[in-house]
Amino acid sequence: MIQHCVHLVRRSKTRIQTLVAAGCAVICLGAGQSFSADYTDVTPAQIRQISLDKGRSLAVQALNNSNPVLAIEISRALWEADKRDSATYAIIALAYAQMDNHKAARKAAAQAYRFTKVKPDRLQMAELAARSSLREGRPTLTQIWLRRAAINTNDETATRQIAQDYGKVRQLNPWGFRLFGSFRPSDNVNNGSEGGLQVIYGVPYIGRLSGADQALSGLVGTIDAAVSYRLNVTKASSTSIGARAYVKRVALSNAAKILATPNPTPLDPNPTTPSNRGFGSTFAEFSLKHSREIAGSKRNAIANYGLALDGSWYGHNTNYYFGRITAGRRWNLSDNTQLSLSGAFEVRDVPSSTLADSTIVSLTGGLVRHMARGDTLRFMLTFADTDSDSNQQRYKSANVRADYQFKDTFGPKSLNAKISAGLTVGYSDYEAYGFFPVAAPGGRQETFVYADVTAVFKSIDYARFVTAVTVWAGRKSSNVSRFNTKELSVSLGIQSKF
């Protein structure tokens, strides 16, 4: 599967490559020139008396004569002379690879990688470590070494081959990993009101909001990590378990800290400034998913089922715990168009108030269209109905999102930006808001619109994690001014290129 080794003898020769290219060719290609056998019957005492250069040549000749035991014996003497010599470890790695001792080969290749700073040498040893890890039956470790290989090459052909190998190993690996992180300045880190007054339209009421309820500026950092494991895979079905954690942390600006600090009162003449932690949030999820092909379907339909247990926390408090059941189907309407339909039933438990417990039923439809020029257009429409013992928590909502992703990249080659843009529009209708005599007639209604543009800079990467910049702007309007919000932010994030 991992085929880069066939190219090693063609690249410009560095110190390791000059010594072991022939031996590598024997392992990877099953061929190589047979050197003179005059050096294959030496004793350990003779080995210790020869020079380092002669010893390396002798070890390589032993590899080419399919005598890995002698190559290792020679290399041990070389190792005693210099325990940090990368070429010695490279020879040992190749010898163990000939012997099908893949664990030892991987460990020796790792040491060779550690002790050389020359990129072509590090590429060669990362490839050997990846190949040995795969034969050792450790696909996750193989993926790590393939990323290390990617760090050490700027050759587009080699990079594409590494990406193909990574994709094949990912299919073999029962473990799946996803990581996304971002950092952004924002003028509304807490989804606060854009004004300091609360006005309920339709009733003669005006109140003043606390500083913490108003829009606060600052910095926002997020980490979204997920791991999954395939329990069972057949040609027509797959079952997996997974876990996800989303962590958002906030650093308030000095102006926001001043705004959020309560005014002094006789009972509290020195109020405490709210902490950054009070505006952070955390989400955790454990899930079970199953998908299968529907036999006899003319549209290659796939059915998906899911069960999830989740928890949400904001600041120092628990928002809610909830369980969710999902079911859906996906159809290929044509070679370029996919249609999906899914439903979910969710039960939320709010520890702080039994009246706030709720159930949510939602329905989502999606359409994906791959355009003739290679661009991708997506639509998603969602309806949700939330029921609760509290009329303040009962509402219906609908939203639609459209996004467009360009196949081609833009800008200079040094940036190589891939662009996508999206627009989301939604509406929510709450049964009630407020308490007599201060209550909004007809409840609370909200409309919102959010737009985002993301540029992924494929030329700015490390281990094939690339840089992404997202510009996000949104506004929500309500008949209750407390819920009139707006935000503009620019985030810097990372995502995998593989």
N, C-alpha and C positions, 0 to 999 in steps of 0.2 A: 504494500500500500504506500509506504513512504519511500519515494523513489529518488530523492535528491542526490543520494550517494553516487549515482551514475554520472553526475556532472562534476564530481570533485576533482577527478584527474584532468579535467579540461580547464579548470580555473587557474589563475596565476598562482604559482607555487609559493607558499610561505614556508616557515620552518617546519611546522607539523606536516603540512601537505607534502613537502619534498621527501620527508622520511617515510610517511605511511600511505601515500596515494596508491602505490602498487598493492600494498596489503589490503587497503580498503577496496580496491578493484576486485581482488580475489573474493572478498566476502560478499560484495554487492552484486558482482557480475558473474561470479563463478569462473573467472578466467584470470590470466596474468602470466607474465613471463616467469619461467622457472630459473632461479639463480643457481649458481654453482653450489654443489652439495659439500664443498670442502669445509664449510663452516658449521655443519650440522652435528658434528660429533665432538664438540668441545666440552671440557669439564668445567665445573664451577670455579675451580682455581684458575684456569685459563681465562675465564670470563672476567674475573676480578683484575687481571693483569692488562687487559686491553684498554685502549683509550675510549672516552665517551663516544666520540664520533664513530669509531670502529664498532663499538658495542651497539649503537643505534642501527648502523647498517646491517650488522649481523642479525639483530632482532627482526628487521624488516625482511631479510632474506629467509629467516626461519618462517615468518608468516607466509611468504610466497611459496615455500616448500611444504605448506600445510603442517607445520610443526609448531602449533601454538604453545605447547608446554615449554619448548626451548625458548621461545620468544618471551614468555613470562619469566623464566629463570634468568635470562639475560637482563630483562628489565628490572628485576629485583636488585641486581648488582648496580644498575644505573640509578635506581631509586636511593640506594644507600649512599651514593656519591652526591646526589642532589634530589632532596625530597620535594622540591617545588618545580621540578622540570615538567612542563606540560607535555612535551613530546614523549617522555617516558610513559606517562599516564595514557596518552593516546595509543601507544603501542600495546599496552596492557589491555585497554578497552577492546581493540581489534582482535587481540588474541583470545580473550574470553568470548567475544562474539563468534569466532570460529568454532569454539568449543560448545556453543549454544548455552553458555552460562550467562543469560541475559541480565540477571541482577548484578553480577560482578561487572559486566561490560558497562551497564548504565552508571554504576558508581564510579568506575574509572574514568568514563567520559565526562562525568560531572566534575571530577578533580582536574582533568585537563582543561575543561571550560573555565574553572575557577582560576587557574594559574596562568592563563594566557589572556592578554588584553588585545590581541590582534583579531579584528573582526572576522576575516575569512576562517581563521582557526577556530574561533568560537562558534561560527556557523556550522563548521564540519562536526564539531563535538556535540553541539546541540542536536543536530540531525541524528547522530549515532545514538545519543541518549534517548531521543524520541523513539527511534526504531527499536531499541532494546526494551524500552518501557512497554511498547505495544506488544512485543513478543513475550514479555513478562506477564502480560495480562493486566496492565495498569493503564487504562485509557485516560483517566484524569491526569495522571503524571505525564502521559504522552502529550496531552494538550498544553500543559505547562511548558514542556521542552520545545514544542512547536512555536509557541509564542516567543520563547527565547531565541529560537532560530530566526524568527521574523525580525527581531531587534537588530540582528547582525548582518542584514543584507539590504541593499538598495536596488537589487536587480529585480525588475518587474516580472520576468519569467519565473524566477525562483519564488518570488512572493506569491504569484498566482498558484504555483504548485503547492506551497505551504498552506495556502487558504483551502485548496481542494482537499489536501490531506486532513486538515483540521475538520472540515465538514464531514468527511467519511468517518473519522474517529468519533466525532460527536454523535453520529448515528449509532455507532457501536456502544458508546458509553451509556450505561443505565442512569448515570448521574447527569443532571443538567444544572447549569448555573447561569444566573443573569445578574448583572450589576450595573446600576446607573447612579451617577452622582451629579449634583449641580450646586452652583453657588451664584447668588444673584443679589444685587441691590434692589430694593422695592420701596415704593411710597405708601404701601399698605400691607404690612406684614401680618396683620391680625384680622383682615377682612372687616375693618371698621368703617363706620359711617363717614361719608365725605364732609359732613357738617357737624356743628356742635349742638344744634337744636333738634329736638324730636317733634315733628309735626305730623299729626294724624289727620289726613285730609277727610273732610266731611264732618268733623267734630271740632268744636272750638277749644282745642287743646294744644298748648305748646309747652314742652319741657326741655330741660337741658341735660345733655348726655355727659357722662363722666369722661375724663380724658382717655381712659382705657378702652372705651367703646368707640372712640373715634379712630380714624385712619392713622396708624403709626408707621413712621419710616424706619428703615434699618436694613440689615443684611440677613439673607435667608440661605441656609445650607440644607440640602436634602441628600439622603442616601436611600436608594430603593434596591434591595437585594432579595433574590429568590433562589431557592434550591429545590430540585425535584428528583425523584427516583422512580424509574419504571419498574413496577412490580411484575408485569406480565406483558409480553409483546408477541403477537402472532401476525400473520400476513394481513389479517382483516381487522385487528383490534389492538388496543393498547390501554393499559391501566397504570396510573401513576399516583404517587403521593407527593405533596409539596409543602413548602413553608415559605412565607414571604414576610419581610419586615420593611416598613417605610418609616423613616425617622426624619423629622423636620425640626431644625433648631434655628433660633432667631437671636440676633444681636441688635438691640434697639439703638438708634442714633441718640445723641445727647438731647436733641430737641424733642424726640419721642419720649425720653425718660422724664423730661420736665413736664410734658403734656400729660403723661400717664400718672404722675404723682398726685394723689388727692390733695385738695386744699386743706390747710391746717384748720382744726376745730378746737373748741375748748376741751373736748374729751381726748383729742389727739393732736396736740400742738406741733408734733414732729412726725408727720406721716412717712411711712416707708415707701421708697421708690420700688415699683414692681420689678421683679427679677426677669431676666431674659427667659429663664426656664418656664415662667408662667405663660409664655406665648408659644412654646414649642408643642409639637404633637407627635404621637407615635401610633402606628397601626401595625397589627400582627395578624397573620392568617395561617391556618393549617387546612389543607385541602386534599380531597380525593377526587380524581378525575378518570373518566372512562370514555373512550371513543371507539366506534366501530363502523365499518362499511355496511350499508344496508343492502342485503342480497337482492339481486334482481332489479336494482334501481337503474333506470335509463339515464339518469343524470349524475351517476357516481356519487350518490348522496352519502353523507357521513353523519352519524348521530353522536351527540356529545352529552354526557351527563356529569354532574358535579355535586359535591357536598363540601361545605366549608364551615369552619368555626373561626370567628374573628373577635378581635377586641380593639377598641379605639380609646385613646387617652389624649387629653388636652391639658397642658400645664400640669398642675398638681392633682388633677381630678380624672376619674374614669368617665368617659362619655357614655359608653355602652358596650355590652357584649352582644354578639348576634350569631345566629346560625343561618345558613343559606343553602337552598337546594336549587339547582339549575338543570335545564334540559334544552337541547337545541338541535337543529339540523343545518347542514350546509350542502348546497347543490352547485354543481358546475353547469351553468346554463349554456355555456359554450367554452371554447378553448381560452377565451379572454375574459369571461365574466363569471363571477361567483355570487350567489345569493345565500344569505344566512338568516335564520330566525331562531330566537331563543327566548325563554321565559325564566323567571326566577321568583322564588317565594322566600322571604326573609323575615325572621323574628328577632326583634331587638329588645334587650333587657337593660334598662337604665337603673343602676344600683341606687342612685340618689332619689328616685321618684318612681313609684309603681304606676302613677298616672301617665308618665311619659313613655311607658313601654308601648311598642308599636309593631305592626306587621306591614310588610311592603310587598306588593305584587307588581312585577314589572315585565314588560314585553319589549324586545329589541329586534329591529330588523336592519340588516346591513347589505350593501351592494358594493362589490369591488370590480372595477373595470380596468383592464390593462390595455392602454391605448396602442394604436398602430406604431407610433414612434417610440414606444417603450415607457412612456409616462404611466403613472397609476392614479386613478381617481377613485375615491371612497366616499360613500354616504352611510350615515348611521342615524336611525330614528328610534327614540326611546320614549315609552309611556310608563308612568309609575303611579300607583295609587297607595297612599299611606294611611292606615287606619290606626287610631289610638284612643285610649280612654280619655285623653285630654283633647278637647276640641281645638286647643292651640296647636296641636301636633298633627291634626288631620289635614291632609292636602293632596292635591293631584298635580302632576307635573308632566311636561313634555319638552323634549329638546331634540334638535337635529344638528348633526355635524357633517361638514364636508371638508375633505382635505385633498390636496393635489401634490403629488411627488414627481419631480422631474427626473428623468433618467440621466440626462446629460449633466455634466458639471459646469460650473461657471467660475470666472475669474482666472487669474494667473495660475500657472502650474504649481507655484509655491504654496497656493492655498487649495486649489482643486475642490471648490465648494459644491456640495450637493444640496439642493434647495427643496424644501417642502413648506406648504402653507395650509392653514386651516381656519375655518370659521364655525363657531358654535352659537346657536340662537335657542333660547328656551323661555318657558313660561311656567309659573307655579301659582296655584290658587289655594290659599289656606282658608279653612272654614271660619276661623275667628282669630282676632288679635286684640289683646287688652282685656280689661275687666270693667264692669259697670261702675261708674258712669262713663269711664274713659275707654271706649271700644270703637274699633274701626267698623263703620257700617259695611256689611257684606264681607267682612273678613279682610285678609291681606292678600294682595296680588303683586307678583313680581315678574318682571321681564328682564332678560339679560342677554348680552352679546359679548363674545370673546373672540379675539383674532390672534393668531400666532404665526410667526414665520421662523423656521429653523434652518440654519446652515450648518452642515456637517463638513468639516474641513479634513478631507481624506489624506492630505499631505502632511498634516500635523498629527503625528501619532507616535505612540510608544508601545511596543509589543502588540501592535495592531489595535490598541485602544485609541480612538480618534477624538478630536475636540469638536464639540457641538455648541453653537451659540443660538439661543432662542430669544426673540423679541416677542413679548406677550402684552396685550392690552385688553382691558375688559371693563364693562360698566353694567351695573345692575340698578334698575329703577323700581321703586315700590310706592304704593300709596301711603306707606308709613316711612317717614324720612330716615328713621334709624337704619333702615335696610337699603338706603341709597349708597352704593359703594362704587368705587372705581380704582383701578390699579394699572400701573405701567411698570414693567420690569424687563431687565435684560439679564439672562442667565448664561453662565458658562458651565458646560457639563462634559462628561466623558461617556463614550459608549463603544461597544466592541465592533470592530470592522469585519470580523469573521462572522 
